[in-house]
Amino acid sequence: MAVAVQANLVQLVVAESKRRGRRPIDHDIKVFSPGHVKHCRETLIDPKTIAGYSDLELHLRLREVWGQFCLMRWLFSLTESDTPVSFAGLPDDTEMHCETALQIKCAEVRAFLWKMLFEQRRRTDPVYVRSSLFSEDASVAERIPAAGFGKPLEQLTDEELLYTSCEHAGMLAAIRWILDKRLAWNAPDIMEVESLGMEP
């Protein structure tokens, strides 16, 4: 699946670069083709689907898949370096994080995404801000050290907050899929964030 995610990311980077009249190598997301995808091919994004995206839809999907890619990179303990990561050459016996670490990571990503959605709602829903629920949620949000683009969420532009939320939604979907093999990769509710009092 990590190889399929990498292939999807390449497709999206290339598509966005073409629309911007730039070379893919100049894109801020550095990724290269993993080659032939042997497994999980049903999860590859159809090029016709990508062609039908608006520019905003394309970028949001790119951010979502970038989040999936980053989660897979974390799963295999691969760090960023001058050479972009590729999952295609990983040995079959490459170690992954244990289930306990996965559960902790899932809770962290879910909490961060919850805070991002809280921040978006705080900015756009004045009725919510005046409600009693808001003060309770704000108290929870203060204890979650989420950030994006190297800044606290409160300092992000609306655009940056949206992009960061998409990335974390992609991470949440990927880690839930890893934890629960009953889930389909694109299960309808796999990116949903409920109350933080509920189980993931």
C-alpha positions as CSV (number, residue, x, y, z in Angstrom):
1,M,0.0,0.0,0.0
2,A,2.9,2.4,0.7
3,V,4.1,1.9,-2.9
4,A,0.6,2.7,-4.2
5,V,0.4,5.8,-2.0
6,Q,3.8,6.9,-3.4
7,A,2.5,6.3,-7.0
8,N,-0.6,8.4,-6.3
9,L,1.5,11.2,-4.8
10,V,3.6,11.2,-8.0
11,Q,0.6,11.5,-10.2
12,L,-0.8,14.4,-8.2
13,V,2.5,16.3,-8.1
14,V,2.9,15.9,-11.9
15,A,-0.6,17.0,-12.6
16,E,-0.4,20.1,-10.4
17,S,3.0,21.0,-11.8
18,K,1.7,20.8,-15.4
19,R,-1.2,23.1,-14.5
20,R,1.2,25.6,-13.0
21,G,3.5,25.4,-15.9
22,R,6.4,24.1,-13.8
23,R,8.6,21.0,-13.8
24,P,7.6,18.3,-11.2
25,I,11.2,18.5,-9.8
26,D,10.5,22.1,-8.8
27,H,7.4,21.2,-6.8
28,D,7.7,21.7,-3.0
29,I,6.8,18.1,-2.5
30,K,9.8,15.9,-3.6
31,V,8.8,12.4,-4.6
32,F,9.8,10.1,-7.5
33,S,8.0,7.2,-9.1
34,P,8.2,3.9,-7.3
35,G,8.0,2.1,-10.7
36,H,5.5,-0.6,-11.4
37,V,2.8,-1.0,-8.6
38,K,2.3,-4.7,-8.1
39,H,-0.2,-4.7,-5.2
40,C,-3.2,-2.6,-4.2
41,R,-3.6,-1.3,-7.7
42,E,-7.3,-0.8,-7.1
43,T,-6.3,2.2,-4.8
44,L,-4.5,4.0,-7.6
45,I,-6.2,7.2,-8.6
46,D,-7.6,7.2,-12.2
47,P,-5.9,9.8,-14.3
48,K,-9.3,10.8,-15.7
49,T,-10.4,11.5,-12.1
50,I,-7.4,13.8,-11.6
51,A,-8.1,15.6,-14.9
52,G,-11.6,16.3,-13.6
53,Y,-10.4,18.0,-10.4
54,S,-10.6,21.8,-10.1
55,D,-7.3,23.4,-9.2
56,L,-8.4,23.5,-5.5
57,E,-9.6,20.0,-5.5
58,L,-6.4,18.8,-7.0
59,H,-4.3,20.6,-4.3
60,L,-6.5,19.3,-1.5
61,R,-6.2,15.7,-2.7
62,L,-2.5,16.2,-3.1
63,R,-2.3,17.3,0.6
64,E,-4.4,14.3,1.7
65,V,-2.1,11.9,-0.1
66,W,1.0,13.7,1.1
67,G,-0.4,13.0,4.6
68,Q,-0.8,9.3,3.8
69,F,2.8,9.2,2.4
70,C,4.2,10.9,5.6
71,L,2.3,8.4,7.8
72,M,3.8,5.5,5.8
73,R,7.2,7.0,6.1
74,W,6.8,7.2,9.9
75,L,5.5,3.6,9.9
76,F,8.8,2.4,8.6
77,S,10.9,4.9,10.6
78,L,12.1,6.6,7.4
79,T,13.3,10.1,7.9
80,E,13.4,13.0,5.5
81,S,16.8,13.5,3.8
82,D,18.2,15.0,0.7
83,T,17.2,11.9,-1.2
84,P,13.4,11.4,-1.4
85,V,12.0,8.3,0.3
86,S,10.9,5.4,-1.9
87,F,8.9,2.4,-0.5
88,A,9.6,0.3,-3.6
89,G,13.0,-1.0,-2.5
90,L,12.2,-1.8,1.1
91,P,13.0,-5.4,2.1
92,D,10.1,-7.6,2.9
93,D,11.3,-7.9,6.5
94,T,11.5,-4.1,7.1
95,E,10.3,-3.5,10.7
96,M,7.2,-1.4,11.4
97,H,6.2,0.3,14.6
98,C,4.4,-2.0,17.0
99,E,0.7,-1.8,17.7
100,T,1.1,0.2,20.8
101,A,3.0,2.9,19.0
102,L,0.4,2.8,16.2
103,Q,-2.4,3.4,18.7
104,I,-0.6,6.3,20.3
105,K,0.1,7.8,16.9
106,C,-3.5,7.4,15.9
107,A,-4.7,9.2,19.0
108,E,-2.2,12.0,18.4
109,V,-3.2,12.5,14.7
110,R,-6.8,12.3,15.6
111,A,-6.4,14.9,18.4
112,F,-4.4,17.2,16.1
113,L,-7.1,17.0,13.4
114,W,-9.9,17.6,15.9
115,K,-8.1,20.8,17.0
116,M,-7.7,21.9,13.4
117,L,-11.4,21.4,12.7
118,F,-12.2,23.3,16.0
119,E,-10.0,26.2,14.8
120,Q,-11.8,26.3,11.4
121,R,-15.2,26.3,13.1
122,R,-14.1,29.0,15.6
123,R,-13.2,31.2,12.7
124,T,-16.4,30.6,10.6
125,D,-19.3,29.8,13.0
126,P,-20.2,32.7,15.3
127,V,-23.2,30.8,16.7
128,Y,-20.8,28.0,17.8
129,V,-18.5,30.5,19.4
130,R,-21.4,31.9,21.5
131,S,-22.5,28.4,22.6
132,S,-21.7,26.7,25.9
133,L,-20.1,23.8,23.9
134,F,-17.5,26.2,22.6
135,S,-16.0,26.9,26.0
136,E,-15.7,23.2,26.7
137,D,-14.1,22.5,23.3
138,A,-11.7,25.5,23.7
139,S,-10.5,24.1,27.0
140,V,-9.7,20.8,25.3
141,A,-8.1,22.5,22.3
142,E,-5.7,24.5,24.6
143,R,-4.2,21.2,25.7
144,I,-3.4,19.9,22.2
145,P,-0.1,21.2,20.9
146,A,-1.0,21.0,17.2
147,A,0.9,23.1,14.7
148,G,1.3,23.5,10.9
149,F,3.8,25.1,8.6
150,G,6.0,25.6,11.6
151,K,3.5,27.8,13.4
152,P,0.8,27.4,16.1
153,L,-2.6,26.7,14.5
154,E,-3.9,30.1,15.6
155,Q,-1.3,31.8,13.5
156,L,-2.1,29.9,10.3
157,T,-3.9,31.6,7.4
158,D,-7.3,30.0,6.5
159,E,-5.6,28.4,3.5
160,E,-2.7,26.9,5.5
161,L,-5.2,25.6,8.1
162,L,-7.2,23.9,5.3
163,Y,-4.1,22.3,3.8
164,T,-2.8,21.1,7.2
165,S,-6.2,19.6,8.0
166,C,-6.2,17.7,4.7
167,E,-2.8,16.2,5.4
168,H,-3.8,15.1,8.9
169,A,-7.1,13.6,7.5
170,G,-4.9,11.5,5.1
171,M,-2.7,10.4,8.0
172,L,-5.7,9.4,10.1
173,A,-7.2,7.4,7.2
174,A,-3.9,5.6,6.7
175,I,-3.2,4.7,10.3
176,R,-6.8,3.5,10.8
177,W,-6.5,1.3,7.8
178,I,-3.2,-0.2,9.2
179,L,-4.8,-0.8,12.6
180,D,-8.0,-2.4,11.3
181,K,-7.7,-4.7,8.3
182,R,-11.5,-4.9,8.1
183,L,-11.5,-1.4,6.8
184,A,-11.4,-0.6,3.1
185,W,-8.7,1.9,2.1
186,N,-11.3,4.5,1.0
187,A,-13.9,3.6,3.6
188,P,-16.6,6.3,3.8
189,D,-16.0,7.4,7.4
190,I,-12.3,6.6,7.7
191,M,-11.3,10.3,8.0
192,E,-14.2,11.3,10.3
193,V,-13.3,12.9,13.7
194,E,-15.8,12.5,16.4
195,S,-15.8,13.8,19.9
196,L,-12.4,13.2,21.6
197,G,-14.2,11.4,24.3
198,M,-15.0,8.5,21.9
199,E,-12.7,5.6,20.9
200,P,-10.9,6.0,17.5
